[in-house]
Amino acid sequence: MPGGTSAWWAFAEAGKRGTVLDAQEPGYADRLARLLDAAQVLLTSEGPAALRDRGLDPEHLRARHPGLVHVSVSPYGLDGPYADRPATDLTLLAAGGLLSLAGDPDREPVRPFGTQTAVMASLHATVGALIAVLVQEESGQGQTVDVSAQEAVAHSLENAVQYADLEGVVRHRAGSAPTEAGTGLFTCRDGWVYLVCGLGGYPLGWDGLIAWLDAEGVAGADRLRAPQWQESAWRKSVEAVAEFRVIFEGFAAGRGKQELYEAGQRFGVSIAPVSTPDDLLTSPQLTQRGFFREIDVDGAPVVFPGAPYRFAGAEVGPQGGPPPAP
């Protein structure tokens, strides 16, 4: 990025504007109180002890600013024995349970890229803030929205809860290799496609897949009609996974991912191209809708993703560069 600004900082901070207050300056408390008097929402990201030190604890805010929505995002929430315990992205992933699902089953857990706990907590905070603002606008009353990052992680454990509820199965780390024939990532001429023709041992879309391969004259497609391919145990076996991969990747090697996607759709097969950043930047759909926009970052133009939603009569999304990185 220009000027040494990181891509993550630029993306997270684009369009933000605000007033910087120094707690050491004379009159800080009065300036802060005036800002809060005029504000709808206050967002904080510290535990209860730090908030009390700053005079931003819920009790103080309710007394001084009863109409304010205080969205408190903290590692463990505003109460409980861990409320003031320090935390990092890694420790919160562990405390929330997501690390138990990430990585190979015979190795240590693997942390997902980036600060995923911040993303999870921010999404939950956004929903809570919108509900609180709706109440505020109807009644004039503010409230505290207490968001625990640990709880946000525990609420976002992929489909582990559904597995436990519907199938009585406790999910564990499965690694990145496919666990069922017909489902997973497969190479093709210009990259990768993701195919789903089996789920939970059931051959979903299997007939459409065979019809497609037959129409293309794929060698070995007839073997996929054997009764064993309808059996859950065989479909999940190492032998079945390997045999299917040989057949399908032999077919896909001479075809591009967009060609495979369009052909698969005609046969009702769940298949999707794995888009690269370059694919997205040149996507005719995203281009026509004006998804990407150019904004200034450190004095240089940078292409940014826009908002994934539209509002009639309102322009949303990044409008300018971020403030200087700390």
C-alpha positions in Angstrom: 0.0 0.0 0.0 1.2 3.6 -0.6 2.8 5.4 2.3 3.4 2.2 4.3 -0.3 1.9 5.2 -1.3 -1.8 5.5 -4.1 -3.1 3.3 -6.0 -4.3 6.4 -5.8 -0.8 8.1 -6.9 0.9 4.9 -9.8 -1.4 4.4 -11.0 -1.3 8.0 -10.6 2.5 8.4 -11.7 3.8 5.0 -14.3 6.6 5.3 -14.0 7.0 9.0 -13.9 10.5 10.3 -14.0 11.7 13.9 -12.7 13.9 16.7 -9.5 12.9 18.5 -9.6 13.5 22.2 -6.5 13.3 24.4 -7.4 12.3 28.0 -4.4 14.2 29.3 -5.5 17.5 27.9 -7.3 20.1 30.1 -11.1 20.0 29.6 -11.1 16.5 28.3 -14.0 15.4 30.4 -16.2 18.3 29.4 -15.4 17.8 25.7 -16.2 14.2 26.0 -19.5 14.9 27.8 -20.6 17.3 25.1 -19.8 14.8 22.3 -21.8 12.1 24.1 -24.7 14.5 24.6 -25.0 14.9 20.9 -24.3 11.2 20.0 -26.6 8.4 19.2 -24.2 5.5 19.7 -20.9 5.1 21.7 -18.7 2.2 20.7 -16.1 0.9 23.1 -13.7 -2.0 23.0 -12.3 -2.4 26.5 -13.2 -4.4 29.6 -15.2 -3.0 32.6 -12.2 -1.9 34.6 -10.8 0.2 31.8 -14.2 1.7 31.1 -14.6 2.7 34.8 -11.2 4.3 34.7 -12.3 6.4 31.7 -15.7 7.2 33.1 -17.4 5.2 30.4 -18.8 2.4 32.4 -22.5 1.6 31.8 -23.7 2.9 35.2 -22.0 6.3 34.7 -23.3 6.6 31.1 -26.9 5.7 32.0 -26.9 8.4 34.7 -25.3 11.1 32.5 -26.6 10.2 29.0 -29.8 8.2 29.4 -30.6 8.4 25.6 -27.2 7.0 24.5 -26.8 3.5 23.0 -23.5 2.2 24.4 -22.2 -0.7 22.3 -19.5 -2.4 24.5 -17.4 -4.9 22.6 -14.9 -6.7 24.9 -13.1 -10.0 25.1 -15.4 -11.6 27.7 -18.2 -9.2 28.3 -18.9 -6.7 31.1 -19.3 -9.2 33.9 -18.3 -12.7 35.0 -14.9 -13.9 36.4 -13.1 -13.4 33.1 -14.4 -9.8 32.4 -11.1 -8.1 32.8 -8.9 -10.9 31.7 -6.5 -9.9 28.8 -7.1 -11.7 25.5 -5.8 -12.0 22.0 -7.4 -13.3 18.8 -5.7 -16.6 19.4 -6.9 -17.0 23.0 -10.4 -16.0 22.1 -10.6 -18.5 19.2 -9.6 -21.1 21.8 -12.0 -19.9 24.5 -14.9 -19.8 22.0 -14.2 -23.3 20.7 -13.4 -22.5 17.0 -9.8 -23.9 17.3 -11.3 -27.3 18.0 -12.6 -27.3 14.4 -9.5 -25.8 12.6 -6.7 -28.0 11.2 -5.8 -31.6 10.6 -7.2 -34.2 13.1 -3.8 -35.6 14.0 -2.0 -32.3 14.5 -2.4 -29.2 16.7 -5.2 -26.7 15.9 -4.6 -24.0 13.3 -5.6 -20.4 13.8 -7.6 -18.9 10.8 -6.0 -16.0 9.0 -6.5 -12.5 10.2 -8.3 -11.3 13.3 -11.4 -13.4 13.0 -12.6 -12.8 16.5 -12.8 -9.1 15.8 -14.9 -9.8 12.7 -17.3 -12.1 14.6 -17.7 -9.7 17.5 -18.2 -6.7 15.2 -21.0 -8.5 13.2 -22.8 -9.4 16.4 -22.3 -5.8 17.7 -23.8 -4.4 14.5 -27.0 -6.4 14.9 -27.3 -5.5 18.6 -26.6 -1.8 17.9 -29.3 -1.6 15.2 -31.9 -3.2 17.5 -31.0 -0.8 20.3 -31.1 2.2 17.9 -34.6 1.2 16.7 -35.7 1.2 20.4 -34.0 4.5 21.0 -35.7 6.2 18.0 -39.1 4.9 19.1 -38.8 5.6 22.9 -35.9 8.0 23.3 -34.3 5.5 25.7 -30.7 4.4 25.3 -29.2 1.1 26.6 -26.1 -0.9 26.9 -25.3 -3.5 24.2 -22.9 -5.9 25.9 -21.0 -8.0 23.3 -18.6 -10.7 24.3 -16.1 -11.8 21.7 -15.9 -15.2 23.3 -19.6 -15.6 23.0 -19.6 -14.3 19.4 -17.1 -17.0 18.5 -19.1 -19.7 20.3 -22.1 -18.6 18.3 -20.2 -18.9 15.0 -18.9 -22.5 15.1 -19.6 -23.2 11.4 -22.2 -26.0 11.4 -21.0 -27.8 14.5 -24.1 -27.0 16.5 -26.4 -28.3 13.7 -24.4 -31.5 13.5 -24.9 -32.0 17.3 -28.6 -31.2 17.1 -29.6 -33.0 14.0 -27.2 -36.0 13.9 -25.9 -36.3 17.4 -22.4 -35.9 16.1 -19.7 -33.8 17.8 -17.5 -32.3 15.0 -13.7 -32.3 15.3 -10.9 -31.2 13.1 -11.2 -32.8 9.7 -8.4 -31.0 7.8 -8.7 -29.7 4.3 -8.9 -33.0 2.4 -12.3 -34.1 1.1 -14.1 -36.6 3.2 -16.7 -37.7 0.7 -16.6 -38.6 -3.0 -18.0 -35.9 -5.2 -17.5 -33.0 -2.8 -14.6 -30.7 -2.4 -12.0 -28.7 -4.4 -10.9 -30.0 -7.8 -8.3 -28.6 -10.2 -9.1 -27.6 -13.7 -7.3 -26.0 -16.6 -7.1 -22.5 -15.1 -7.5 -23.0 -11.4 -10.1 -24.7 -9.1 -13.7 -25.4 -8.8 -15.8 -26.4 -5.8 -18.2 -29.3 -6.3 -21.0 -30.6 -4.1 -22.4 -33.9 -5.2 -22.6 -35.5 -1.8 -23.4 -34.4 1.7 -23.5 -36.4 4.8 -23.0 -39.6 2.8 -26.0 -38.9 0.6 -25.4 -38.7 -3.2 -27.1 -35.3 -3.8 -27.1 -34.3 -7.4 -25.3 -37.5 -8.3 -27.6 -38.4 -11.3 -27.1 -34.9 -12.8 -23.3 -35.3 -12.4 -23.3 -38.7 -14.2 -25.6 -37.3 -17.0 -23.1 -34.4 -17.5 -20.1 -36.7 -17.6 -21.8 -39.1 -19.9 -22.8 -36.2 -22.3 -19.1 -35.2 -22.3 -18.0 -38.8 -23.0 -15.8 -38.9 -19.9 -13.9 -42.1 -19.5 -14.9 -44.0 -16.3 -18.2 -42.1 -15.9 -20.1 -45.4 -16.2 -18.3 -46.8 -13.1 -20.0 -44.1 -11.1 -23.4 -45.8 -11.8 -22.5 -48.8 -9.7 -24.7 -49.4 -6.6 -21.8 -48.9 -4.2 -21.7 -45.1 -5.1 -25.2 -44.8 -3.4 -23.8 -46.2 -0.1 -22.7 -43.8 2.5 -19.8 -46.0 3.8 -18.3 -46.4 0.3 -18.7 -42.8 -0.6 -16.7 -41.7 2.5 -14.0 -44.2 1.9 -10.4 -43.2 0.9 -10.7 -45.4 -2.2 -13.9 -43.8 -3.4 -12.6 -40.2 -2.8 -9.5 -41.0 -4.8 -11.2 -42.8 -7.6 -13.7 -39.9 -8.1 -10.9 -37.4 -8.1 -9.1 -39.2 -10.9 -12.2 -39.3 -13.0 -13.4 -35.8 -12.5 -10.0 -34.0 -12.6 -9.1 -36.0 -15.8 -12.2 -34.5 -17.3 -11.7 -31.0 -15.8 -8.0 -30.7 -16.8 -9.0 -29.6 -20.3 -11.7 -27.1 -19.3 -11.8 -23.7 -17.6 -13.6 -23.1 -14.4 -16.2 -20.8 -16.0 -16.9 -23.3 -18.7 -17.3 -26.1 -16.0 -19.6 -23.8 -13.9 -21.9 -23.0 -16.8 -22.0 -26.6 -18.1 -22.6 -28.0 -14.6 -25.5 -25.6 -14.0 -27.2 -26.9 -17.1 -27.3 -30.4 -15.5 -28.3 -29.2 -12.1 -24.9 -29.8 -10.6 -23.8 -27.7 -7.6 -20.4 -26.4 -8.9 -18.8 -23.0 -8.5 -15.5 -21.5 -9.8 -13.0 -20.5 -7.2 -12.5 -16.8 -8.0 -9.1 -15.2 -7.6 -8.8 -11.4 -6.9 -8.1 -10.8 -10.6 -11.3 -12.8 -11.5 -13.3 -10.5 -9.2 -11.8 -7.3 -10.5 -12.8 -8.3 -14.1 -16.1 -10.0 -13.2 -18.8 -8.7 -15.6 -21.4 -8.9 -12.9 -19.5 -6.9 -10.3 -18.3 -4.5 -13.0 -21.8 -3.8 -14.3 -23.0 -3.1 -10.7 -20.1 -0.8 -9.9 -19.1 -2.9 -6.9 -15.4 -1.8 -6.9 -14.6 1.9 -6.4 -11.4 3.9 -6.4 -10.6 5.9 -3.3 -7.6 7.9 -2.1 -5.2 6.2 0.4 -2.2 8.2 1.5 -2.5 10.3 -1.6 -2.7 7.5 -4.1 -5.7 5.9 -5.8 -6.6 2.4 -4.5 -9.3 0.1 -5.8 -11.6 -0.9 -2.9 -14.6 -3.3 -2.6 -17.8 -1.4 -2.2 -20.8 -2.2 0.0 -22.6 -5.5 -0.6 -26.0 -3.7 -0.4 -27.7 -0.7 -2.0 -30.0 1.9 -0.5 -32.3 3.9 -2.7 -31.3 7.6 -2.4 -28.2 7.0 -0.3 -24.6 6.4 -1.2 -22.9 3.9 1.1 -19.4 2.3 1.2 -15.9 3.7 1.5 -15.8 7.4 0.5 -12.2 8.3 1.2 -9.0 7.3 2.7 -8.4 6.2 6.3 -6.9 8.5 8.9 -3.2 8.1 9.4 -2.2 4.7 10.8 -1.1 4.8 14.5 
